[in-house]
Amino acid sequence: MASDDPFFSPQSDDRTIIRPVPGGKRSDIQQQSPPSEVSHKAVTPYPRLGRLNPLEKAASGLLALLTRLNTSRSQSDPAGLKNKIIQEIQHFQINAQANDIDLQTVSSARYVMCTVLDEAVLNTPWGNNSGWSQQSLLSLFHKEVSGGERFFDLLKSLAQNPGKNRNLLELMYLCLALGFEGRYRLIEGGKNKLASIREWLFEILQQERGAVDQALSPHWQGVTDRRHPLTRLVPLWVFGATAAALLAIMFSFFLFQLNKNSDPVFREMSKIKPIGMEATKTEPLLPPESEIKPTLSMLLADEIELGKIKIIELTQGSTLTIQEDNLFKSGSPSINRSLIPLLYKIADSLNQLQGQILITGHSDNNPIRSTRYPSNWHLSKARANAIAFVIKQKLIDPERITVEGKSDLEPVATNDTPEGRAKNRRVEISLLK
């Protein structure tokens, strides 16, 4: 049991029972790079951290001096430094009493700080030659010179009632953490005993304070992510892409349904004939030979003779139909490229004639359902646009052209055979007078 007591000595039967500390002993505090000299002209107190108790806050200026003395290598004016420390001790007393700390605690805390500061000075390279030991802070304020012994006696006594003496015990723990060694500096195994004392005191204070936050910084977590867990796992663009895909599917579905339901209506509307008076049939008067103007049939006579095209001449204009059965593939508006020279020849002939040009697309009765061509009407108009695009390349005035689609409403052959459906996939070019 004696070996577990951090204050045990062979001459003392007064033993403190210490419970084992999980995690082992704490390592000594590593010192920073020492400054060349401690300035006594200005002392910057410790920052007002939230964990400092009122007694530690009052002693913050002295604690700041202590850390700088521990790393000091030279001092040009020891006497001036001592005067500054004396002033800081007096300020400490005033601040502590202003915080309603009792006089006995203030006196004990002053004793502790004088002892710790004296040791810090005397352990510097310049301390022994400064004359500090002839009139130390402890002898000046308390008329004593054995602070290195009494510090630990006082610590053991105060620890008997940690609830009452917690603030002073925390200040003494802070002094031990900042390097105070006292009587354990020169004895064998002193550092290990000091580590045990610090652990013992830390455990007492921890039990008194309760659970301590182990985080190095009170605000280390930063900004809290308050998004829904699902949005943190799945990127936002995935939701956007999914919504866009659903909208596209819904649009396609309703488009197909609309065109499916509109096809019968469109077919019935095409059967309606305009109401008008029956025209009287008369033989047209032939103009004199000198006034005969060229017609589309005359300009394309060779192509008609070869069976490539068929032209119907009417009073209101001419209608040209390309006789090629494979002008378009089923379900496609793409033109058979071998027929492009024929379309150029038709465009050259149209340049020689006046009148508006109507290009009408037709399809077979095979229904088509795609996002590009929701119905045969869309497909037939796309075929008319394809023919118009080629003819416009050679036409002097492309604005003459108008296009329309008639779907499968005006077949020229049966749709029951592949050959008949090929004839129905056609485009008619009408020259309107």
C-alpha positions in Angstrom: 0.0 0.0 0.0 2.8 2.4 0.7 4.1 2.3 -2.8 0.7 3.5 -4.1 0.7 6.7 -2.1 2.2 9.6 -4.1 3.0 11.4 -0.8 4.4 8.3 1.0 7.8 8.5 2.7 9.5 6.0 5.0 9.2 8.5 7.9 5.5 9.1 7.5 2.6 6.8 8.5 0.1 9.2 6.9 -0.9 7.4 3.7 -3.4 8.3 1.0 -5.2 5.5 -0.7 -5.0 5.9 -4.5 -7.2 4.0 -7.0 -5.5 2.9 -10.2 -5.8 5.4 -13.1 -6.8 3.9 -16.4 -4.5 4.6 -19.3 -1.3 5.0 -17.3 0.6 8.1 -16.4 0.6 11.3 -18.4 3.7 12.3 -20.1 5.5 15.5 -19.1 4.6 18.7 -20.9 6.9 19.4 -23.7 8.5 22.8 -23.6 8.4 25.2 -26.6 11.4 26.9 -28.1 12.7 29.2 -25.3 12.8 33.0 -25.8 16.0 34.8 -25.2 14.7 37.0 -22.3 11.6 37.5 -20.3 10.2 41.0 -20.7 9.0 42.6 -17.5 7.5 45.7 -19.2 4.3 44.1 -20.2 2.6 40.9 -19.2 -0.2 39.3 -21.3 -2.6 37.2 -19.1 -3.9 33.9 -20.3 -7.0 34.1 -22.5 -10.2 33.9 -20.6 -11.0 30.3 -21.4 -14.4 29.0 -20.3 -12.9 26.2 -18.2 -10.8 28.5 -15.9 -12.2 29.0 -12.5 -12.4 32.4 -10.8 -9.1 31.8 -8.9 -7.3 30.8 -12.1 -8.6 33.8 -14.0 -7.4 36.1 -11.2 -4.0 34.5 -11.5 -3.8 34.5 -15.3 -1.1 37.2 -15.4 1.1 35.2 -13.0 0.5 32.0 -14.9 1.5 33.7 -18.1 4.8 34.9 -16.4 5.4 31.4 -15.2 5.3 29.8 -18.7 7.8 32.4 -20.0 10.1 32.0 -17.0 10.2 28.2 -17.6 11.8 28.8 -21.0 13.9 31.9 -20.2 17.7 31.7 -21.0 18.7 35.3 -19.9 17.5 38.3 -18.0 19.2 41.7 -18.1 17.2 43.2 -15.3 16.2 40.7 -12.6 15.3 43.4 -10.1 12.9 45.0 -12.5 11.4 41.6 -13.3 10.9 41.0 -9.6 9.1 44.3 -9.1 6.8 43.5 -12.0 6.0 40.1 -10.5 5.3 41.7 -7.1 2.9 44.1 -8.8 1.2 41.1 -10.5 0.8 39.4 -7.2 -0.8 42.4 -5.7 -3.2 42.6 -8.7 -4.0 39.0 -8.2 -5.0 39.6 -4.6 -7.2 42.5 -5.7 -8.9 40.6 -8.5 -9.4 37.5 -6.3 -11.1 39.5 -3.5 -13.2 41.3 -6.1 -14.5 37.9 -7.1 -15.6 37.2 -3.5 -12.9 34.6 -2.9 -12.2 34.2 0.8 -9.0 35.6 2.3 -7.7 32.2 3.4 -8.0 30.9 -0.1 -6.4 34.0 -1.5 -3.5 33.7 1.0 -2.9 30.0 0.2 -3.1 30.7 -3.6 -0.5 33.5 -3.1 1.7 31.1 -1.2 1.5 28.6 -4.1 2.2 31.2 -6.8 5.2 32.6 -4.9 6.6 29.1 -4.4 6.2 28.2 -8.1 7.5 31.5 -9.4 10.6 31.3 -7.1 11.4 27.8 -8.4 10.9 28.9 -12.0 13.4 31.8 -11.6 16.0 29.7 -9.6 16.0 27.0 -12.3 16.8 29.4 -15.1 20.4 29.8 -16.3 20.5 33.3 -14.8 18.6 32.6 -11.6 21.4 31.6 -9.3 23.4 34.7 -10.2 20.5 37.1 -9.8 20.4 37.3 -6.0 16.8 36.0 -6.1 17.5 33.4 -3.4 18.5 36.1 -0.9 15.1 37.6 -1.0 12.6 35.4 -2.7 8.9 36.1 -3.3 7.9 33.6 -0.6 10.1 35.2 2.0 8.8 38.6 1.0 5.1 37.8 1.3 5.1 34.8 3.8 8.4 35.0 5.6 9.2 31.4 4.6 11.8 29.6 2.4 10.5 26.0 2.4 7.8 26.3 -0.2 9.0 23.3 -2.1 8.1 21.1 0.9 5.0 22.8 2.1 3.4 23.0 -1.4 2.7 19.2 -1.3 1.7 19.3 2.4 -0.8 21.9 1.6 -2.0 20.0 -1.4 -2.6 16.8 0.6 -4.4 18.8 3.3 -6.7 20.6 0.8 -7.5 17.3 -1.0 -9.2 16.1 2.2 -12.1 18.5 1.3 -12.1 18.8 -2.5 -15.6 20.3 -2.7 -14.6 23.3 -0.6 -11.1 23.7 -2.1 -11.7 22.8 -5.7 -10.6 26.1 -7.2 -7.3 26.2 -5.3 -6.7 22.5 -6.1 -7.2 23.2 -9.8 -4.7 26.1 -9.6 -2.2 23.8 -8.0 -2.8 21.1 -10.6 -2.2 23.8 -13.3 1.1 24.7 -11.6 2.2 21.0 -11.6 1.2 20.7 -15.3 3.4 23.8 -16.0 6.5 22.1 -14.6 6.6 22.7 -10.8 8.5 20.0 -9.1 9.4 21.2 -5.6 11.1 18.7 -3.3 10.8 16.0 -6.0 13.2 17.7 -8.3 16.3 16.3 -6.7 15.2 13.0 -5.2 15.5 9.6 -7.0 12.4 8.7 -9.0 11.0 12.2 -8.4 9.5 12.6 -11.9 7.5 9.3 -11.6 6.2 10.4 -8.2 5.2 13.8 -9.6 3.3 12.0 -12.4 1.5 9.9 -9.8 0.5 13.0 -7.9 -0.8 14.7 -11.0 -2.9 11.7 -11.9 -4.2 11.4 -8.3 -5.1 15.1 -8.3 -6.6 14.9 -11.7 -8.9 12.0 -10.7 -10.1 13.9 -7.6 -10.9 17.0 -9.6 -12.6 14.9 -12.3 -14.8 13.2 -9.7 -15.6 16.6 -8.3 -16.4 18.3 -11.6 -18.1 15.3 -13.2 -17.6 14.1 -16.8 -15.1 16.3 -18.8 -15.4 16.9 -22.5 -12.4 15.3 -24.1 -12.5 17.3 -27.3 -9.4 19.5 -27.8 -11.6 22.4 -29.1 -15.1 23.2 -27.9 -16.2 24.1 -31.4 -14.4 21.5 -33.4 -17.5 20.2 -35.2 -18.1 23.3 -37.2 -21.4 23.7 -39.2 -23.8 20.8 -38.7 -25.2 19.2 -41.8 -29.0 19.4 -41.3 -29.9 17.8 -44.6 -32.0 14.7 -44.7 -29.8 11.5 -44.5 -31.1 10.4 -47.9 -29.9 13.6 -49.6 -26.4 13.1 -48.0 -26.2 9.6 -49.5 -27.7 10.4 -52.9 -26.4 13.5 -54.9 -29.0 16.1 -55.7 -28.5 15.7 -59.4 -29.8 12.1 -59.1 -33.1 13.4 -57.9 -33.2 16.0 -60.7 -32.3 13.3 -63.4 -35.0 11.0 -62.0 -37.6 13.7 -62.0 -36.7 14.7 -65.6 -36.9 11.0 -66.7 -40.3 10.6 -65.1 -41.5 13.8 -66.8 -40.2 12.6 -70.2 -42.0 9.2 -69.8 -45.2 11.0 -68.8 -44.9 13.4 -71.8 -44.3 10.5 -74.2 -47.2 8.5 -72.8 -49.7 11.4 -73.1 -48.4 12.3 -76.5 -49.0 8.8 -77.9 -52.4 8.7 -76.3 -53.3 12.1 -77.8 -52.2 11.1 -81.3 -53.8 7.7 -81.0 -57.2 9.2 -80.1 -56.9 12.1 -82.7 -56.2 9.8 -85.7 -59.8 8.7 -86.1 -61.1 12.2 -85.7 -58.6 13.5 -88.3 -59.7 10.7 -90.7 -63.3 11.6 -90.3 -62.7 15.3 -90.9 -60.9 14.5 -94.1 -64.1 12.9 -95.4 -66.0 16.2 -95.2 -66.4 17.7 -98.6 -66.9 21.5 -99.0 -70.4 22.6 -100.0 -70.5 24.5 -103.3 -72.2 24.9 -106.6 -71.6 22.2 -109.3 -69.4 23.7 -112.0 -70.6 23.6 -115.6 -68.3 21.6 -117.7 -67.2 23.5 -120.9 -64.4 22.9 -123.3 -61.5 25.2 -122.6 -60.6 27.7 -125.3 -57.2 27.0 -126.9 -55.0 30.0 -127.1 -53.2 30.9 -130.3 -49.9 28.9 -130.8 -47.9 32.1 -130.4 -49.3 32.5 -126.8 -48.8 28.9 -125.6 -46.7 29.0 -122.4 -44.6 26.1 -121.2 -46.1 23.8 -118.6 -44.5 21.5 -116.1 -45.4 18.5 -118.4 -43.6 20.1 -121.3 -40.5 20.9 -119.2 -40.3 17.4 -117.8 -41.5 15.5 -120.9 -38.4 13.2 -120.9 -38.9 12.1 -117.3 -42.6 11.5 -117.9 -41.7 9.3 -120.9 -39.2 7.3 -118.8 -41.9 6.7 -116.3 -40.1 8.5 -113.5 -42.8 10.9 -112.7 -46.5 11.5 -113.5 -48.0 14.9 -113.9 -51.7 15.9 -113.9 -52.4 19.2 -115.5 -55.5 21.0 -114.2 -57.0 24.5 -114.7 -55.9 25.6 -111.2 -52.4 24.1 -111.6 -50.2 21.0 -112.0 -49.7 18.1 -109.7 -46.5 16.0 -110.0 -46.0 12.6 -108.4 -42.7 10.7 -108.4 -43.3 7.2 -109.6 -40.4 5.6 -107.8 -41.8 3.0 -105.3 -38.8 3.2 -103.0 -38.7 7.0 -102.5 -39.0 6.4 -98.7 -38.5 3.4 -96.5 -41.4 2.4 -94.2 -41.5 4.6 -91.1 -38.6 6.8 -92.3 -38.5 10.3 -93.9 -35.1 9.7 -95.4 -35.0 10.1 -99.2 -33.4 7.5 -101.6 -30.2 9.4 -102.6 -30.4 8.0 -106.1 -33.5 10.3 -106.7 -31.8 13.6 -105.7 -30.7 14.4 -109.3 -34.4 14.0 -110.4 -35.5 16.4 -107.6 -32.9 19.0 -108.8 -34.3 18.7 -112.4 -37.8 19.3 -111.0 -36.5 22.4 -109.1 -35.0 23.8 -112.3 -38.3 23.4 -114.1 -40.2 25.1 -111.3 -37.8 28.1 -111.6 -39.2 28.6 -115.1 -42.8 28.7 -114.0 -44.7 31.1 -111.8 -47.0 30.2 -108.8 -46.9 28.9 -105.3 -45.5 25.4 -104.7 -47.4 23.0 -102.3 -45.5 19.8 -101.3 -47.8 17.2 -99.7 -46.5 14.1 -97.9 -48.3 10.8 -97.7 -47.8 7.6 -95.8 -49.0 4.0 -95.7 -51.4 2.8 -93.1 -48.8 1.1 -90.8 -49.2 3.0 -87.5 -46.1 4.6 -86.1 -45.5 5.5 -82.5 -42.3 7.1 -81.5 -41.2 10.3 -79.7 -40.0 11.8 -83.0 -43.1 10.8 -85.0 -46.0 10.3 -82.7 -48.4 9.6 -85.6 -48.4 9.0 -89.4 -49.4 12.6 -89.8 -46.1 13.7 -88.3 -44.2 11.2 -90.5 -46.0 12.4 -93.7 -45.2 16.0 -93.0 -41.5 15.1 -92.3 -41.3 13.5 -95.7 -42.7 16.6 -97.3 -40.1 18.7 -95.5 -37.3 16.3 -96.7 -38.4 16.8 -100.4 -38.7 20.6 -99.8 -35.2 20.8 -98.3 -33.7 19.3 -101.5 -35.7 21.4 -103.9 -35.0 24.6 -102.0 -31.3 24.1 -102.7 -31.9 24.8 -106.4 -35.0 27.0 -106.2 -34.4 30.7 -106.9 -37.2 31.7 -104.5 -37.5 29.1 -101.7 -40.3 31.2 -100.1 -42.7 29.8 -102.7 -42.8 26.4 -101.0 -45.4 25.3 -98.5 -45.5 21.8 -97.0 -48.3 19.7 -95.5 -48.9 16.1 -94.4 -51.9 14.0 -95.2 -51.0 10.8 -93.3 -52.6 7.7 -95.0 -55.9 9.5 -95.9 -55.3 9.6 -99.7 -53.9 6.2 -100.8 -53.3 5.6 -104.5 -53.0 1.8 -104.0 -54.0 -0.9 -101.6 -52.3 -1.1 -98.3 -52.7 -4.8 -98.2 -49.5 -5.6 -100.1 -45.9 -4.3 -99.7 -46.0 -3.0 -103.3 -49.2 -1.0 -102.6 -47.8 0.4 -99.4 -44.6 1.5 -101.2 -46.8 3.4 -103.8 -48.7 5.1 -100.9 -45.4 6.3 -99.4 -45.1 9.3 -101.7 -44.8 13.0 -102.0 -46.8 15.2 -104.4 -45.5 18.5 -105.8 -48.3 20.9 -106.8 -47.7 24.1 -108.8 -50.7 26.4 -108.0 -51.6 29.1 -110.6 
